[in-house]
């Protein structure tokens, strides 16, 4: 089983690297026509001879298979290359942006896992009652709404109309912060809407998983024994049942971390939040192949790593699953 799992992840990684290389090159347009002094100007700022020099510098004058070979060699050395448009190390650009993305993803993951598990446990306790049916229907419907659509609604209602939150950005430009507390408050104020928007993406999954897992555990004999001993309902539900229902929920946390990381790419563009997602949009608009490759690879490897960690942790928590 271990050997099969390793081969599976290796094959997926190879497929990701291959697609990651060829997909940007299928996009229309030439990245060297976007090398312009003026932002938003789509015009050739260099002569054909200069563009040829740039292509030679980036190795794009070689046959495609040779470019792919060079790409693999650089990856093995940990080199993601230099951005064509920004003329900066791709790795450095990603490292500057990724903390913003990680912050909103971790906050959304905590909120969705905590409230989803809590509501799932309550729903399992109220099985077949009106409250359970209402929560189940609401969660199933609510979790199917695309995050970017929720983001647009929140942007118009909560930010533009009610003015409770900033419309865009990650921090107030040139704001006179007198203390670290003021600075952190400004960061949280700007991150609130992306977090609120991203949270429902995992809330329904945690709710349904916690509810089903709790229903399975509540049907076990040791729960009936606990009831016979006269233990209080909250003790049975949270001390005995929930503890034994946690392994699949913990595994789901790591699986959700990967998917939320991918979902944040869209959410950041709705709110112009300065994370990896916004950087990806800029790279696509500029046809910056090297930067696109670096971002796609980072997101894909993160999701694969989280899936692998979910398998490992689930195995540790419940070895019966892998027998």
HUFEN-V591412 format. One record per run of one state. SS is the DSSP state (H for helix, E for strand, L for the rest). FROM is the first residue (numbers start at 0). TO is the last residue. Records with the same first field share a line. If there is no record, write none. Layout:
BEGIN
SS = FROM-TO + FROM-TO
END
This chain:
BEGIN
L = 0-0 + 25-29 + 34-46 + 57-62 + 76-80 + 82-87 + 125-128 + 143-145 + 161-178 + 218-219 + 228-231 + 270-274 + 285-287 + 317-317 + 322-322
H = 1-24 + 30-33 + 47-56 + 63-75 + 89-124 + 129-142 + 146-160 + 179-217 + 220-227 + 232-269 + 275-284 + 288-316 + 318-321
E = 81-81 + 88-88
END
